[in-house]
Amino acid sequence: MKKQKILITGGSGFLGEYLNLEFSHQFELLSLFNSTIGNCSNFNSVKIDLRNHSEVKNIFSSFNPDIVIHTAAITSPIISTEHTTKDYYECNVKATETLAQLCEQFNSKLIYTSTDLVYAGYRGNFLKEDSKLNPLSIYAETKLLGELAVKKYSPNYLILRTALLFGYGITRSKNYFRHMIDNLQKSQPINLFTDQFRTPISARDVATIINKLIIKEIKCDIINIGGSERISRFELGEKLCDIGSFDKSLLNKISMYQIPNYPAVEDVSLNIDKLKPLGISPMSIDESILKSLNEKL
């Protein structure tokens, strides 16, 4: 049987690198990257700016993907000197709109990774997909606008609102969890929020779950993807110390309100009941942390 073709955007990103590994065996893979190549160098890949409509269309014309997993985005909740609000809009909204239109034109399934940060963080915990939305950051706002573009243009889509991702990462991927491990191994202190609650899940686990959802052929739906435990980053740090035998005294408790211009979201822990009837359940945080530490080694 001929392999299905799968196109991954953001292939050198934190999640993208795990997706490359997950899908490289049973699919004909094309992974797109922009500034750095990451582990895309080990797979069929192309350097491209997704804001260039004609280049993206050429990719679709030549590769003709059956499935597109769109993870590429500017993800920082605080606007840095590197980006403007226009950059966020062009990358997170207009590029998504282009992909959705091309998926309609080429009859490709579109899987779009959104974020738990689109939810209102003051409405309780374990939020369902129909819970109130109130994105506070430019990142979350543009990801929600991306969701609207996907639903408008793509007749075969799946929107995944992912929780806080963690894991050591594969190559250049930098994230808060890797920073935690590196600091603790060097006996350096690290500041962690005590007053923001989410349902963290490993990036490797998310890649596996996306594969299972593709097999189930779910379409035209929004699904929360997160872990089963509601914890703060400080509590996650405590778990890491327990499992990795690190010094807990290096963990400093801070409030997210101490960070200048930080869009404070108190609780966007996710209800993942939609996964249960599909026979899909995430790994425990403890198991995922142990796997991450083994990856580090």
Secondary structure by P-SEA (a helix, b strand, c coil): cbbbbbbbcccccaaaaaaaaacccccbbbbbbccccccccccccccccccaaaaaaaaaaaccccbbbbccccccccccccccaaaaaaaccaaaaaaaaaaaaabbbbbbbbcccccccccccccccccbbbbccaaaaaaaaaaaaaaacccbbbbbbccccccccccccccaaaaaaaaaaacbbbbbbcccccccccaaaaaaaaaaaaaaccccccccccccccccaaaaaaaaaaaaccccccbbbbbcccccccccccccccccccccccccccccaaaaaaaaaaaac
